[in-house]
Amino acid sequence: MFKIKEILRLKCEAKLSNRKIARALNISHSVVNDYIKEFKNSNKKYEDIASLNDKEILYNAPKNQDNFPKDLIS
């Protein structure tokens, strides 16, 4: 299961720090940093993707997905 949507929800709705998100989801803070960075670079608003699932979020990610983290599968 991907955790992308949950990372973005915790960041945008709960206003948690990246390290707190990492602890809450039991993932590394660098992975959270990478996803948040890619989300900010996408120029999308959280409201625009809140109704999407993780796969749809990945599908709508920037075309340069080589840098997009791929290790959020649990």
N, C-alpha and C positions, 0 to 999 in steps of 0.2 A: 504494500500500500504506500502510495506517495504521501508526503506530508506538506506539499507546497501550499495548498489552500490554508492549512492550519497555521503555517508560518506567517502567511500574509494576514490572516485574521488576527493572530496574536499581535502582530506589529501594528496593523492599522486600526483595529477596534480596541484592543486591550492596552495598546501603547507600551508594550513590554520591550525591554532592551533585547538585543540579539542574544546575549548570553543567557538571559532568563528564558527566552524562547527555546534555546538549545537545551537547557536543563529540563524544561517542561516536556520536551519531546524526545529527550534522551538521544540527541544528535550533537555533533560538534558545532561550536559557534562559528567556525569558518564556513561550514555548509550553509548555515543561516545567513551569514554575511554575503555569500555568493548569490543566494536566491534573492535577498533584498536588493542587492546591487543590480541584478538583472531585471528585477521588477521596476526599479527606478529608471533604468535605461530604456525600458520598453515604452515609456511615456503614456502608460495606461493608468487609469484610476482604479482604486480598489473596488469601487462601486460597479465598475464595468466588468470585473471578473468575478465578483462575489457569487454569482449564480452559476459559474462554470465549475466543472469537476477538475481534478488534477490533470487528467489527460488532455482536456480541452485547454487548460492553462498552458501546458507544455506545447500543444499544437499551435497556440497563438503567440508563443514566445518569439523573440527576435530570430531572424534567419540564421544568425551566427550562433548556432547552438553548441558549437565546439566548446565554448567556455561555460555553458550552462551546466550546473552540477547534475550528476546523474546518480548520486549515491543516497537518495532519500527513499529507497525502497526498504521496507522493513518486513 
